[in-house]
Amino acid sequence: MNDVAGFPRALSRRAFLGGGALLVGFTLLPGRLLAQAPQEADGGGGVGLPKALGADPSLDSWIRIDAEGAITVFTGKAELGQGIRTALTQVAAEELGVEPAAIALVTADTGRTPNESFTAGSQSMQDSGTAILHAAAQVRAILLDLAARRLDVPADRLGLEGGAVAAPDGRTVGYGELVGGDGLDGIRAEAGAALKAPEDYKVIGRDVPRIDIPAKVTGGPAYVHDLRLPGMVHARVVRPPGYGARLREVDTGAVEGMPGVVGIHRDGSYLAVVAEREWQAVTAGRALARAAVWDDATALPEQSGIFSTLLAFPSEDTVIHDRRDGLAAAAGATRRLEAEYRREYHVHASIGPSCAVGLFEDGMMTVWSHAQGMYPLRAALVEMLGLPEDRVRCIHTEGAGCYGHNGADDAGADAALLARAFPGRPVRVQWMREDEHSWEPFGPAMLSRAAGALDADGRIVDWTYEVWSNAHSTRPGGAGALMPAWHLARPFQPDPPKPIPQPAGGGDRNAIPLYALPNARVTHHFIPEMPLRVSALRALGGYMNVFALESFMDELAREAGADPVEFRLRHLEDPRARDVVTLAAERFGWPAAADLPSGRGRGFGFARYKNLAAYCAVAVEVAVERETGAARLVRAVAAIDSGQAVNPDGMRNQTEGGIIQSASWTLLERATFDRTRITSRDWSSYPVLRFDQVPDSVDVHVIDRPGMPYLGTGEAAQGPAAAAIANAVADAAGIRLRDLPLTRDRIKAAVGV
């Protein structure tokens, strides 16, 4: 039996292989975050398989070439709008000697793809891209070897041409002919597959148009929100008014008689209505909300004192960096500076509120979701539903906005609960705007303190940095990570929050400066108690920490009487870091851009994301209206080094988007709440950057490193852009603001107008 997506409902090995085919990959593993490094040692002093491939080197799910020559590539990573469908296709196409259009890519699906856990941390190219590169190289070698035998020509004299192997005399044999039987099943990945030389690349390094864009700009079906299945019904969930509220009673009689209503489902404080048509579900949901009576609770602290509240909570304190190589120089410092920086809560502000579709049929639960981890979501649903693992399947379908742990997993839980309550028909759950802004996990509020000392030559000789933060990931995992599971009659409780360890870090991500400092001490104060629901938001603590560190670098540069760019270069030894700083400054026109009109300022920011991923530097010009306090990012110039550039245009897209998103966070965004509930429930109470606030220009310059490991691009620009904007506002207004966001009210109050 096939499911509604056309895939086999129960996949045997032979059904998965589909007859004669060559498949390269690894089997479905228990979920876990893979290590950062793209390759691991083989135990004998050499380099082994890439970590994603080496986790299980059985070659049976990465790449498929069927008897007709059709090529399918499988990845456990999800397309979130970052363009990996295009880039991963390019990687496979390059090694297999075909055009990207010849590759069909299947993304995260617990019934079809490898388990690569979450798509997060800008690791898709580093993990999946590197694995696919090496797997495709081994497939290419196998094809050449098979063709050499078939054509009686040495493999090194054969070439690849559009899905066929060609001999010097013009004879060709197609990939499908070479693998027409299933005798290649069972091959295992081996280290040492010869990769193509970068100078021979024809697809990698090329600006290939994004696969996912056409439908998005023409109104075609592009998102899970657009998914329509035969017999589908629509649902709306009635949420509690606040975190601590419980459903006391509800009179469902009138709602049950409304047009199109299929039924009402209540389980404890979980309340929802299902209808034939979406608008019927919306109107019935509103009526059901009016009929519900809740016992409210005072559960939230005063927002005005949130940082004092956080500091008063017990914390787990860890010194994550302690260097003492120049105590004499520190003792002889001539100038000292201290500063405190703060960031308020952010929401993801996804343009399309979360959505999912569930179908429970013949004892099998299938959920289509835009969550960032299909295997972790499946594990959480298995626990919540009490079903065997092989009876739950999660299929990634792109959503209209994410980059972090928003409400997508919760919507998947809604769809599963309601599909079980109304079996046999697909149930589509669409959140409303107030659901998304009130119930999704927020980006945590954070506070940091920096102290530094300069010697007589204007060099930093002492540095201290402390950061206080809640958890930055409460993703599934277990059912307790799913908000709907909290409200059931037999509720599931969230697991205790944990920090993400270094070197990636969570609240302490990028808290260790990349600069060469003889004395530096960095402390992470992890706060387990969470007043608001928080989790991963793009760049995690890296956004706040880079904002703070790079703002403090500007403050120290001013104290030293130095140009901010020159001051950074004075303390940078990493040549790749120096390259992006120098290039961004040159292309911006630094320091000639110092001659700006009144009300304009320039600013600079730099970081290497997680201190182990992409390098990014951003220079900006900002306009500040002193009378109103309004600030606008006028132009931005960035340089980025993500290692080997697979799709330079995609890298520019990601960096441009990161700068614009960061501008929205930095100038506008903050969640608001009272003692019982979230109050920033719509776009008027939670404004985001609008079209008339978009910069006049954003120029991104890619530094390509052919043959170097992929470093990931998506989260590299957020922190440097925030710092650059804050530094430009200080330059334009003549006064330093250290609290995010830099709203017009705060700027106006600071300048005293």
N, C-alpha and C positions, 0 to 999 in steps of 0.2 A: 504494500500500500504506500502511496506517495502522500506527503503532507501538502498543505496548500501552497507551499513555496516550490513544489515540484521535486523535493529531495526525498530519498528513501527514509521512511519513518524509523525503521530500525536498521542500522547499518552493519551488516556482516562484513567480514574482510573481503569476501569475493564481490559483494555488492559495491563496496567502496572502490575496489580496484576497477570494476566495470569491464572485466575481460582483459584483452591485451593492452597493456599500458606499462609505461615506465614511471615510477613515482619515486621522488627523492624527498626525504624529510625526517621528522621524528614523531614518535607516537605521542598520544595524548597523556600528558604528565599531570600530576597534582599541581595546583596553582602555587606559584611562588615568584617573587620578584627576582629577576636575573641580575647577576653582577654587572657592574659598569663596563669592565674591560671587554673589548670585542673578542679577545682571544685568551686562551689559557695555556700554560705550559703542559707539555705532554708527559712530564715526569722524567724525561731523559735529557733535559737541558734544551730541547727544541721547542718550537711553537706548535701547539696542538690545534684542535678544531676551535672555531668560534664558540663562545660559551653557550649561545642559544642552540647551536647544533650539537655541541659536545654534551649537553645535558642528557641527551639520549640519541646516540648516533645511528639508530636504525633508520634506513632510508625508505620510508613508506608513506610520507604525507606532505613533503615540501613541494615537489614538482611532479606534474603528471604530463606525459606525452602519450596520447592514445593512438590507436591503430590508424586513424585518419590524419595524424600529425598535429592535432589540436593540442596546444600547450596551456595547462592550467597551473598557476602558482598559488600556494596556500600560505597565508600568514595569520598568526594569532593576534596581530595588532589590528586596531580599528581606525578607519578614516573618521577624523573628527573635524575636518576642514583644514587640516595642516598639509594635505597634499600627498600623503604617503602612498595612496593607491597609484599615483602617477610615478613617484620616485621608485617604489619597489618594483613596479613593472619595468622601469628603465634598467634597473640593476639586473633583473633576470634576462631581459632582452639583450643586453650587452654581452653577457657571457654565452648566451645561446645563439647569438648571431642572427637575430630576427629584429624586426621593427616592433616597438611597443604595442602597436595595434594587434599583433599576433598573439599577445599574452592575455589570457583571462585570469584575473586575480580574485581569489576568494578570501575575504577578511573574516575576522573573529566569529567563529561559529563552533559551538561545542560538539556538533555532529560532524564537522568536516575538517577543522583546522587544528594545528598544534596549539597547545596551551602555552601562551606567552603572557599569562596573567593580565596585568593592566597595561593599557596604552598610556604611559605617563612618563614624566621626567625627561622629555625630549630624547627618549631612548629607542624609538622605533627603527631609525636607520642604524643606530649602533648595534642593536640586538638583531632584529629581523632582517634588516638590510644586509648586515654582514653575513648572517647565516644563509640567506638566499644567494648572495654573491658566491660563496664557497660551494653551496649545493649545486648551483647552476654550472659552475666551473667543472665540478666532477661529472655532471651529466654530459657536458660538452666532451669531456675526455672519453666517456663511455661511448658516446655516439661516434666519435672519430675512430675509436678502436673497432667498433662493430663495422663501420664503413670500410676501414682498411682491410678487414677480412673479406668483406663482400666484394670490394673492387680490386683487391689484390694490389693495393698501393700503400706505401708507408704512411702512417697517420700524420707525420709531420709535413707531408706533401699535400694534404687535403685541406680544403677550406669550407666554411659555412656560408651558405647563400640562401636566405629567405626560407628557412625550414628544411633545408636539404644539405647534404654533404656533397661537395663537388671535387672531382679529380682533375688533374691538369689537362687530361685529354677531353674534358667536357662532359664525361659521364657524371650523373648525379643519382643520389638515392635519398629519398625523403626520410625525415625522422620517423614518421609513422611506419614506413616499411621496415626500418631498422628495429623497431620495438614491437612489431606486430604480434609476437607471442608474449606470454607472461613469464618467460624464463629469466627476466631481470629482477623479478621480485626477490626481496630479501637482501639486497645489497646494503651494506653499511657505509656510512660516511667515513672517509679516511682523511687524515691530515695530509697536507702537502699538495692538494690539487692545484695545478698551475693556473693562476689568474692571468687574464689578459694584461698586457702592459698598458699603463695609462696613455702612452703615446699612440696606441692603436684604438683607443675608444672612439666609437661612432655614435653611441647613444648616451652614455654617461657623460655629463658635462654639457649636455644640450638643453636648450630651453624648450622642453616639450609641453604643449598645452595641457592644463589640468584635465584629467578625465572627468572629475566630478562637477566642473563648472557649468557646462552647457545647460543641463536640466535646471540648475539653480537660477540662472538668469533668464530662462525662457518660460518659467512656470511649470516645468515638467515635474514628474514625481521624483523627488530627490531625497526626501527625509522620511523617517518613520511616521511623521505626522501625515504624510501623503499615502500611507499604506492602506489599501482597501481590499478586503478579502471577502469572498462569497459568504453571504449570510451574516456579515459582521454587525454587531450591535455596539452602542456607545454608552459610556459610563461617566458619571461624575461622583467624586467622593466629597462628602461633607466633613471638613476638617474641624477639629476643636478650635476654639478661638485663641488658645495659647498653649504653651508647653504643658502646663500642669492641669488643664481642664479635663473633666471626665463627663461622659454622657449620662445624664440622670434619667431622662425619658424622652421619647419621641412618639408622636401620633402619626402613623404612616398612612392612615386610611384615605385621606384626601389625595395624597400623592399617588397612591397605588391606582387610583381611578383616572389619572391624567392621561391624555392621549399618548399612545406609543410606549407607555411604561411597561417594560417586560417584568420588572420586579425590583424589590428593595432588599438589600443585604445588610444585616447588622450582626456584628460579632464583638460584644463588649462595647467599647467606644468607637469602633470602626463602623462607619455608616456610609452607604453608597446607594445610588440608584442607577439602573440600567434601562435604556430605552432603544427603540428601533432606529431613531434618527438623532443626530447630534444635538440639534436645537431643542428637541424634546428632552434630551438628557440635561441640558443646561437649565431649562425652565423648571423641570422637575427637581433638579438639584437645589435650585434656589428656594423652591417651596419647601423642600425637605429641611433645608437649613433653618428656615423660619419656624418650623415645627419642632426643632430639636431644643431641648433644655439642658444646659451644661452647668456643672459645678465648676466655677472658675477658681483660679489659685493665684496668689501672689508669689511668683517664682523668680522674677528677674530683678537684678540690682538697678539702682538709679544709673541712668546712662551718663549723667554728668560726672559721676564719680567712678566710672568703670575702671580707670587705670589704678586708682587707689584700691579698688576692690581686688583687682588681679594681683597687685603687689602684696596684699594682705593674705592671700591664699598661700598655703604651704607649697613649696617648690622643690623639685629635685635638681640639685645644682651640680653641673659637670664642667670642669675646665677642659675645653676641647682643644686649646692651643696654649702652650706656655714656652716661650723662648726667652732666654736670658743670656745673650751673647755680648752685651755691651753695657753692663751695669755702670761702669765708670762714666761712659758718655751720658747715660740717663741722669746720673747724679749731677753732671755739669750742665744740664739743660738751662737755657736762658729764658724760655717762654713756655708756659703751660696753658692748656685750653681744655674745657670740659663742656659737654653738651648733652641734652636729652632729646630723643626723637620718639614720636608716637604715631601709631597708625590705628584708625578705627576699623570696625567690622565692615567687610565688603560682602556683597552677594555676587553670584556669577552673572546675573542679569542676562541670562540667555534670551535671545530675541524670540525664539519659539519655546514656550513653556514645555516642561517635560511631558513625554508621551510614551506609551507602550501598547502593544497588542498581545493578548494571551489567548491560547486555545487549549482547552482540556478535552481530550477525545480519546476513547479507548484506553484510558489509564495513562495517557502520555500528555505531559504539560510542555507546550512550546511557547516561548516568549520572545517577541521581537522587541529589541530595546536599543537605545543609543547610549547605554552605560559604557564606561571605558574598560570594563573587564568582564567578558562573558563567562569565563570559568569561575571567577570569584562570585559573580551574581548567581550562577547556577548553584554553587555551594550554599549560599545563603537561602535560596529558594528551597533547596532540598531540606534544609533544617526547618524552615518555616512551615512547609507543606507536609513534612513527614513522608515524602516520597523517596523511592530509591533513586540513586544518582542517574541510572540509565533510563529513568522515566522523565527526566527534565532536560530540555534542550533550550539553549539561549542563542539567538541569532542576532548579531549586530546589524543594526540599520541606522544610518547616520541621522543625527539630530540637528536641529537648527540652533546650534550654540552649545558650547560646553567648556572644554579646557579646565578640567578639574572635576571634583565630586559634587555635582549639582543634584537635582532631583531625579535623575534618570533611573538610578537603581531603585528608588522608592516607587516610581511609576511602574517599573517592572514588577515590583511586589504587588502593587494594586492590581495590575493586569492578571497576575497569577491567582490572587485571592478571588477575584471576581470571575475569572474563567472557571475556577473550580466550583464556584457557587452557581454558575450558569453554564454547564458543560454542553459541548457539542456545537457551540457557535463562537467564532472569534469575538473577543471583547476588547474594544479600543478604549483606553483610558487617556483622556487629555486633561492635563492640569490647567487651571485658570491662572491668570497672572498673580492673583493674591496667594494662591497655593505656592507658587514658585518662590515668591519673595519672602513669604512667611516661614516656609517649612524646609527649604533646601538647606544643606550645611553651608555656613558662611566661611569666609576667609577670616582667621582669627584676628582680634585686636592684639597689638604688640607694642612693647615699649623697650627702648634700648638706651644705654648710656655709654658715651665715648669720652675718653680722656687721652690727651696726647701732649708730648713735649718736644720742643725744637731746640737744636743747638745753635751756636752763633752763626753757622753757615746755612741755616734754614733747612736742615735735614731732620727728619723725625727720628728721635732717639728713644722714645718710649711710647707705648700704645697700650691702652686698656679698653676693652669693649665687653659689655654685658647686655644680654637680650633676654627678655621675659616673654613667654608665649605659651598658649595652649598647644594641643596636638594639631598637626597639620595633615593627618590622615586618619579618618575613622571609617574607611571604606569597608565593604564586605570583603572576605570573611563570613562571619556568622550572621544568623538571622537578626540578631540584636542591632546590626548596622542598618537595618531597613526600618525607616520610620513607621510605616503602616503596622509592622509587627509589634510596636510599642502599645498599640491601642486595642489589640485583640483581648478577648475575655481571658485568655491565657497568654499574657504578653511575654515577649522576649526582651531581655535587658541588654543594652549595649555592653560590649567588652570594655574593660578598663582601658583608658587611652594610654598610648605609649609614644615616646619620641621616636623619630626615625634616626637611626645612628649615622654618624659621620662615616665616610666622607661626604655622602650626599646630603644628609641632614634634613630636618624639617623646619622647626622654628629657628634653628641655627644654620640653615642653609646660607652659604656665602657670608657667614659671620666672621670667618677668618680672612683677613685681607690678603690679596695676592702680592702686595707690595713687599719689598725687601726691608724688613724692620729688625734692627738688632735686638730689641726688647719688645715683646708683645704677649699679652695674656687675654684670652677670650673665654668667657664663661656663659654657658647656656643655663638659664633658669626655666626648667620645664614645669608648667603648672597643670597638674592633672584635672583639677576641678574646672568645669567649663560652664559658665553662666548661660551661654548661648550654644546652640548646636554648631559645631565647626568641623571643617575637614579641609581637603585639598582644594586650593584655588591656584590657578596658573602661576608657576614659579615658587609656590609655597613661601617660606620665609625669605627666600632670595630677593623678592621685591622690596620688602621692608629693609632688610639688612644692607643691600646695595644702596638704597636711598640714604640710609643713615651714614654708612661708611664714606660714600662719595660726597655727601653733603659736608661731612666732617673734613674730608680731604680739601675741599674748597675753603673751608673756614681756616684750616691750618695754612693753606697757601696764602690766604689773605694776611694772616698773622706773620708769615715769613716774607711778605712783600713780593711774592713770586707769581708768575703767570700760572693759572691752574693746570694747563696742559704740560708746560715745562716742569711743574712741580710733580706731576704724576710720573713723567718720564724719568725724573731724578730718582724715583724710588722703584722703578720697574726694571727687572733683570730679564724676565722671560721675553725672548725676541719676538714671539708671536703676539704677545700682549703689546709690545712696543709698536709692532706693525699696525695693529688695528687703531691704536691711539693716534699714531702719526697720520695714517690715511684719513681717518675721520676728520681730524683737524685740518689737514690740507684741503680736502674737498669742501669743507665748510667755509674755508677762507680765514681760518684762525691764524694769527690774531687780528688780521685786517678788519674782521667784522666787529672789532671793538668800537669803531666809529659808527654807532647806531643812534638814531634819533631819540629824543626824550620819550620815556615810557617803554623803550625796548631794552631787552637784556639778553645776554648770551650765557649759555651754560654747557657744561661737559660732564659726562659720566662714563664709567668703564667698569666692566667686570668680566671674569671668566665664569660662566654659569657653573655653579657647584664646585668651582675651582678645578674641574676635570672635564668640562664639556666645551661648548663653543665660546670663543672670545668675541666680545662685542663692545664697541665704543660708539657713543652718540653725542653729537653736538647739536644744540638747538638755539633758536631765536624765539623769544617770548615777548608778547606785548601785554603790558599791564595798564589798565585805566585806573588811575589813582582815585578819581572821584567815585567810581562804583566798586572798585576792587576786583573787577573782572580781569581774568588772565586768559590769554589764548596762545596756544602753540602756533607760531607763524610758519616756521620751517624746521625741518630736522634733516641731518645728514648722519648716516651710520656706516660703519665698516664692520663686517662680520667674517670670522674665520671658523668654519665648521668642518675643517678637514677637506676631504675629497668632496667637491661640489657635484652632486648627482644631477640636480635640476636647479641651476642658478636662479631662474625666474621664481621657482617655488621658494627658494631661500629668501629672495627679496620680498615675496608676498608675506612670508611669515614674519620677517623683521618689520616691515611696514605695519602689519596688523598689530604686532606687539607694541610698537611705539604709540599707535593710536589708542589701543586699549589702555596702555599705561597712562596716557594723557587723561583719559576719562577717569581712571582710578585716582590719579594724582590731583586733579583739579575739581572733581565733582562728587565722587561716590563715597557714601557711607550709609550703613544701615542704621535705622532708629528704632527705639523700643521704649515702652513704659514698664511698669512693674508687673504686667500680666501678659503682654503680647508684643509682637513685632508691629510697628506702625508704618514702616516704609513698604507699603503693599502695592504700590503702582509706580508708574513712570514720573508722576509729579512729585511724589515723596521720595523717590529714589532716581534722580536724574542721571542720565548717561550722556556722553558726548553726542551732539547732534550734527547734522550735515554742515550747518553754518559755523561750527566750531572746529571743523576738520582743518588740519594744516594746509597752507597753500601748496606746499611741496614736501615730500619725504623721499630722499634719495638714499639708496642703499647700495653699498659697494661690497661685492663679494670677493674675498681673497681665497682663491682656489688652491688647494694643496693636493695635487694629483698623487694618488697612491697612498695617501695618509688615511688613518681610520676616520670613519664617520663620527662626528661629535654631536649631532643634533642641533636644531636651530630654534625650535618653537618658543622656548622660554628664555632665550638669551637677552632679549632687548628690554624686558619690562623694568628691571632694576636700573640699568644705566639710563633709560629714558626718564624715569621718575627723578633720579638725582639730577640729571641735566636740566629738567624743567624747574626743579626747586632752586638750583643754582642760578638759572636765568631769571627767575622771579626775584631772588635776592639781588641780583645785579640790576634789574630794572627798577625795583622798589626801594633799594637801598637799605633793606632790613631783612633779616633772616627769619623764615618761618620753618618750624621743625615739626609741626603737627600735620599729618595727612588726614583728609584732603586739604589742599590749599584753596579753600573756598573763597568766593568774593567777600563774604563777611569777615573772614579771618584776615584777608589781605587788607581790606579797608580799615579794620580795627588796628592792624599793625602799623600802617602808614599814618594813622591819626587823622584821616579826612572825615 
